[in-house]
Amino acid sequence: MRLMQLKYFQAVCKYYNMTRAAAELHVSQPSLSNAIHELEEEFGITLFYRRSKGIALTEQGKIFLEESEKLLEHADSFCEQMREMGSAKHSIKLGVPYMLSAIVFPQLFAAFCKEYPESRLQMVENGTLTNKAMILEGTLDAAMVSSDQSLGPSFRSCDLCSRNFYFYVSADHPLARCREVSLEDIADIPLALLPEDSFLTSYIYRCYKKMDQSPNVIVKTNQIAAIQRMVESNAAATFFFDDVMDESRKITKIPVRDCSEIQILLIWNANRKLSAGTRQLIELARKEFRGK
């Protein structure tokens, strides 16, 4: 069986007329008839039966048509995928949240550049909530996000790693020597947080809402360096994932009691066809972060 024979068979099914099918395919009618006969001989089935006004599919022919359509559709998809892989360069837009740009993205970026030096991985920095919206809009190919719950059917994902978040204070702060804190303990402490589209900021607000309280947020900025300076000077405290800010003589990080571990994911739109470059990125991420 050859794909060309299946295409001949489909053309005959389109018109139920050998002459019209042969004209569309620009082949002779005997060539078309021979292709159909070869299929019937190869599989020991009868595809058509003759009627006074043309031909019609047998029951075996109906099943053969259904399966051949699936096979040809897969073959077309395969050919398109191979052509994409063979093209010169791929450009992938990857959404990366502010914190993950410092602790997760560099590893993925380095591995991607090494594996696919001709392709371009463009980082678009936004919070997790904005990245998820842009995935659904189709303005991002994929995104790194933080999550503590199911993403829903609109997304597909692969796990990258998990992170705990900490409460960061100045080394001079009265809480600096605490072994751990609870959100209730620190409700009145001035906070400098990332913007509201940041997962961690929205998570903190959700937690306080459950306690019928509000965090004392005095600054929101996407500039991690600015937040670090405010913590160092004891002007505010903050919440960050581990390793976002290194502990030093000026900063202390404190575990937060009763807070869940946060999953870091690579996500993409479940309802959009992936480009070859995006598929490469996903497979590389699965390999690079396996077991972490």
Backbone torsions as a table, in degrees:
resi	resn	phi	psi	omega
1	MET	NA	133.9	177.5
2	ARG	-121.3	153.2	-179.8
3	LEU	-59.6	-35.1	179.7
4	MET	-62.0	-37.2	177.8
5	GLN	-63.0	-39.5	178.8
6	LEU	-66.2	-36.9	177.4
7	LYS	-67.0	-37.9	174.7
8	TYR	-61.3	-45.4	-179.0
9	PHE	-61.6	-42.1	179.3
10	GLN	-62.9	-39.6	-180.0
11	ALA	-63.9	-39.8	177.3
12	VAL	-63.9	-41.0	178.6
13	CYS	-66.3	-26.6	-179.7
14	LYS	-67.4	-40.3	-175.2
15	TYR	-109.1	-19.3	-170.8
16	TYR	51.1	40.1	-178.9
17	ASN	-153.8	118.0	-176.2
18	MET	-63.5	-39.3	-176.0
19	THR	-66.1	-46.6	-179.2
20	ARG	-67.9	-38.3	178.7
21	ALA	-64.7	-42.3	179.5
22	ALA	-63.9	-37.4	179.0
23	ALA	-65.7	-40.5	179.5
24	GLU	-65.8	-38.3	-177.0
25	LEU	-84.4	-8.8	-177.8
26	HIS	59.1	44.2	174.6
27	VAL	-129.2	165.4	178.4
28	SER	-75.7	154.8	179.1
29	GLN	-64.4	-38.7	176.7
30	PRO	-61.5	-36.5	178.3
31	SER	-63.7	-39.5	179.3
32	LEU	-67.3	-44.4	179.4
33	SER	-62.7	-39.9	179.1
34	ASN	-64.0	-39.6	179.9
35	ALA	-62.7	-42.2	178.8
36	ILE	-66.0	-43.2	-179.8
37	HIS	-63.0	-38.7	179.2
38	GLU	-64.0	-38.5	177.0
39	LEU	-64.4	-44.0	-179.9
40	GLU	-63.8	-40.2	179.1
41	GLU	-67.0	-41.6	-176.4
42	GLU	-63.8	-38.9	-174.7
43	PHE	-104.7	-5.2	178.6
44	GLY	68.6	36.9	-178.5
45	ILE	-128.0	168.8	175.0
46	THR	-116.5	122.8	-175.3
47	LEU	-90.9	-36.8	-177.3
48	PHE	-129.7	154.3	166.8
49	TYR	-127.2	151.2	-175.0
50	ARG	-81.9	141.9	173.1
51	ARG	-127.2	170.9	-177.7
52	SER	-64.8	-28.7	-178.1
53	LYS	-114.0	33.1	176.7
54	GLY	131.9	-146.9	-178.0
55	ILE	-126.9	161.2	178.7
56	ALA	-143.8	154.9	179.3
57	LEU	-73.2	138.5	168.6
58	THR	-77.5	173.8	175.6
59	GLU	-61.5	-39.0	176.0
60	GLN	-64.8	-37.0	179.1
61	GLY	-66.0	-36.6	178.3
62	LYS	-63.9	-43.3	178.1
63	ILE	-65.5	-41.6	180.0
64	PHE	-61.9	-39.5	179.4
65	LEU	-64.7	-45.4	-179.0
66	GLU	-60.8	-44.8	-178.2
67	GLU	-73.3	-35.1	179.8
68	SER	-68.2	-33.9	176.7
69	GLU	-63.8	-41.0	177.2
70	LYS	-62.5	-43.4	-177.5
71	LEU	-66.5	-42.3	-179.4
72	LEU	-69.8	-35.6	176.6
73	GLU	-63.6	-42.3	177.8
74	HIS	-64.9	-40.0	179.8
75	ALA	-63.7	-40.1	178.2
76	ASP	-64.8	-42.6	178.7
77	SER	-63.5	-40.5	178.7
78	PHE	-62.8	-44.6	-179.5
79	CYS	-64.1	-40.2	178.8
80	GLU	-64.3	-41.8	179.6
81	GLN	-62.6	-42.4	-179.8
82	MET	-67.1	-36.1	178.1
83	ARG	-66.4	-39.4	177.8
84	GLU	-63.3	-42.2	180.0
85	MET	-64.1	-30.7	-178.4
86	GLY	-86.5	-5.7	179.9
87	SER	-71.2	165.3	-169.6
88	ALA	-62.8	-53.6	-173.4
89	LYS	-143.0	152.6	173.2
90	HIS	-118.2	145.4	175.8
91	SER	-124.8	121.7	-176.5
92	ILE	-118.1	128.8	175.1
93	LYS	-94.6	116.3	-177.1
94	LEU	-115.1	119.9	175.3
95	GLY	-76.7	132.3	-177.8
96	VAL	-134.0	121.7	176.3
97	PRO	-65.6	161.4	-172.9
98	TYR	-57.5	-50.0	-178.0
99	MET	-68.0	-40.0	-176.2
100	LEU	-70.4	-19.6	176.8
101	SER	-66.1	-19.1	-179.0
102	ALA	-99.3	-27.5	-170.3
103	ILE	-118.5	-16.8	-178.3
104	VAL	-124.2	-44.7	-176.7
105	PHE	-56.1	-42.7	-177.0
106	PRO	-56.2	-37.8	179.7
107	GLN	-66.2	-45.1	179.7
108	LEU	-66.5	-41.0	-178.9
109	PHE	-63.0	-44.7	-179.8
110	ALA	-63.2	-42.7	-179.7
111	ALA	-66.5	-39.1	-179.4
112	PHE	-66.7	-43.6	179.7
113	CYS	-63.3	-35.5	179.0
114	LYS	-70.4	-41.7	-175.8
115	GLU	-78.4	-36.3	-175.8
116	TYR	-131.1	71.8	-174.8
117	PRO	-63.9	-22.2	-179.4
118	GLU	-84.9	-11.8	-177.8
119	SER	-95.7	164.5	-177.3
120	ARG	-123.2	123.2	176.3
121	LEU	-105.3	107.0	-175.6
122	GLN	-96.9	120.0	178.8
123	MET	-85.4	129.0	174.6
124	VAL	-115.6	111.6	-171.0
125	GLU	-91.2	115.9	175.5
126	ASN	-149.9	170.5	173.7
127	GLY	-71.6	164.7	-178.6
128	THR	-55.8	-42.9	-176.3
129	LEU	-65.2	-40.2	177.0
130	THR	-67.8	-40.9	179.0
131	ASN	-60.2	-41.2	179.1
132	LYS	-63.3	-40.9	178.3
133	ALA	-64.5	-39.6	-179.2
134	MET	-70.3	-30.6	173.9
135	ILE	-62.8	-45.2	-179.6
136	LEU	-66.8	-33.2	178.3
137	GLU	-74.1	-20.7	-177.7
138	GLY	89.0	10.3	179.7
139	THR	-88.0	-9.4	171.3
140	LEU	-123.2	145.2	176.1
141	ASP	-79.8	-37.5	-179.8
142	ALA	-158.0	170.0	179.7
143	ALA	-155.4	148.2	167.1
144	MET	-87.5	136.7	178.1
145	VAL	-141.1	160.2	171.4
146	SER	-105.3	143.7	-176.8
147	SER	-154.6	146.8	173.5
148	ASP	-121.9	10.7	-178.1
149	GLN	-154.0	174.4	-178.5
150	SER	-62.9	142.8	-179.1
151	LEU	-85.9	-17.4	-178.7
152	GLY	93.2	171.0	-172.5
153	PRO	-72.3	-11.5	-178.1
154	SER	-77.2	-11.8	-175.8
155	PHE	-122.1	151.2	165.1
156	ARG	-115.8	154.3	-175.1
157	SER	-152.8	162.7	167.4
158	CYS	-135.3	142.9	-179.1
159	ASP	-71.7	137.5	173.8
160	LEU	-104.3	-56.9	-180.0
161	CYS	-167.3	-178.1	175.3
162	SER	-128.0	155.9	-178.4
163	ARG	-141.8	146.2	167.0
164	ASN	-99.0	150.4	175.4
165	PHE	-106.8	155.9	-174.0
166	TYR	-127.5	161.1	174.5
167	PHE	-98.1	118.4	-177.3
168	TYR	-102.2	128.1	178.1
169	VAL	-134.1	165.1	173.3
170	SER	-64.8	146.9	176.4
171	ALA	-61.2	-18.3	178.9
172	ASP	-91.5	-2.5	-177.5
173	HIS	-72.1	146.5	179.4
174	PRO	-58.2	-25.4	-179.3
175	LEU	-88.3	-2.7	-171.9
176	ALA	-58.9	-25.9	-178.0
177	ARG	-94.7	1.9	179.1
178	CYS	-70.1	141.4	178.4
179	ARG	-77.4	-27.9	174.1
180	GLU	-162.6	163.0	177.8
181	VAL	-134.8	162.1	171.2
182	SER	-110.6	159.6	178.6
183	LEU	-62.0	-33.9	179.1
184	GLU	-65.9	-35.7	-179.5
185	ASP	-62.6	-30.6	-169.4
186	ILE	-114.0	19.5	-175.3
187	ALA	-60.2	-30.8	-175.5
188	ASP	-93.4	-4.7	-176.0
189	ILE	-76.4	131.6	178.4
190	PRO	-59.2	133.9	-176.4
191	LEU	-121.0	143.2	168.0
192	ALA	-112.9	116.6	-174.7
193	LEU	-122.4	165.4	172.5
194	LEU	-70.2	167.7	-179.6
195	PRO	-59.4	166.2	-174.8
196	GLU	-65.9	-19.9	177.6
197	ASP	-80.3	-1.4	174.1
198	SER	-75.0	136.6	178.2
199	PHE	-57.1	-47.6	-173.2
200	LEU	-64.6	-38.9	177.4
201	THR	-64.4	-45.5	178.7
202	SER	-65.3	-34.2	178.1
203	TYR	-64.9	-44.9	178.9
204	ILE	-60.4	-44.3	178.8
205	TYR	-62.3	-40.3	178.7
206	ARG	-62.5	-43.4	-179.6
207	CYS	-61.8	-44.8	-179.7
208	TYR	-68.6	-33.1	178.6
209	LYS	-62.9	-38.2	177.7
210	LYS	-62.7	-27.6	179.3
211	MET	-92.3	5.6	-176.3
212	ASP	57.8	38.6	177.5
213	GLN	-130.7	171.8	175.5
214	SER	-130.1	138.6	176.7
215	PRO	-70.8	152.3	-178.6
216	ASN	-90.2	76.5	-175.8
217	VAL	-89.3	122.9	-179.6
218	ILE	-107.6	-19.4	-179.2
219	VAL	-146.1	139.4	169.6
220	LYS	-128.1	125.2	-179.0
221	THR	-153.4	149.8	176.0
222	ASN	-88.4	4.0	-179.7
223	GLN	-90.2	98.7	-178.7
224	ILE	-60.4	-37.8	179.6
225	ALA	-61.9	-37.6	179.2
226	ALA	-66.9	-40.9	177.6
227	ILE	-63.1	-40.7	179.2
228	GLN	-60.7	-42.8	179.7
229	ARG	-63.6	-37.3	179.6
230	MET	-67.5	-36.9	178.1
231	VAL	-69.0	-44.6	-180.0
232	GLU	-58.8	-37.3	-177.5
233	SER	-86.4	2.6	177.9
234	ASN	67.4	23.7	177.2
235	ALA	-82.8	-24.6	-179.2
236	ALA	-161.4	166.2	171.8
237	ALA	-114.6	175.7	-179.7
238	THR	-155.3	170.1	171.7
239	PHE	-115.8	128.5	175.7
240	PHE	-142.9	161.0	169.5
241	PHE	-67.1	159.9	174.8
242	ASP	-57.7	142.0	175.2
243	ASP	78.3	-4.4	176.1
244	VAL	-67.4	-43.7	173.6
245	MET	-122.8	124.7	178.5
246	ASP	-71.6	140.4	173.4
247	GLU	-65.6	143.5	178.7
248	SER	-146.3	-172.2	176.6
249	ARG	-64.7	-19.0	-175.3
250	LYS	-99.6	-18.7	-173.8
251	ILE	-129.9	140.8	175.2
252	THR	-125.9	137.6	175.5
253	LYS	-108.7	140.6	-174.0
254	ILE	-127.2	130.0	176.1
255	PRO	-59.7	146.4	-179.7
256	VAL	-104.7	122.8	-175.0
257	ARG	-69.5	142.3	171.7
258	ASP	61.3	30.0	175.5
259	CYS	-112.5	137.7	-172.9
260	SER	-73.8	156.5	173.6
261	GLU	-71.6	140.2	-176.0
262	ILE	-102.2	133.5	179.7
263	GLN	-91.0	135.9	175.0
264	ILE	-102.5	124.7	-173.1
265	LEU	-125.9	154.5	164.5
266	LEU	-103.6	124.7	-175.9
267	ILE	-122.2	159.2	174.7
268	TRP	-151.5	167.9	-176.2
269	ASN	-75.3	124.5	-177.8
270	ALA	-71.3	-18.0	-173.1
271	ASN	-109.2	10.8	178.5
272	ARG	-119.1	146.1	177.8
273	LYS	-72.6	132.2	-177.8
274	LEU	-82.7	140.4	173.0
275	SER	-73.3	163.1	178.3
276	ALA	-60.8	-39.2	179.9
277	GLY	-64.0	-39.8	178.9
278	THR	-66.9	-39.4	177.1
279	ARG	-62.8	-39.0	177.5
280	GLN	-62.6	-42.2	-179.7
281	LEU	-62.7	-43.2	-178.7
282	ILE	-63.7	-46.9	-179.3
283	GLU	-64.0	-38.8	178.4
284	LEU	-65.4	-41.8	179.4
285	ALA	-62.3	-41.8	178.7
286	ARG	-60.9	-39.4	-179.5
287	LYS	-74.8	-41.8	-174.1
288	GLU	-70.0	-35.1	-174.6
289	PHE	-107.4	14.2	-179.1
290	ARG	-60.0	127.4	175.3
291	GLY	81.5	6.9	-177.9
292	LYS	-97.9	NA	NA
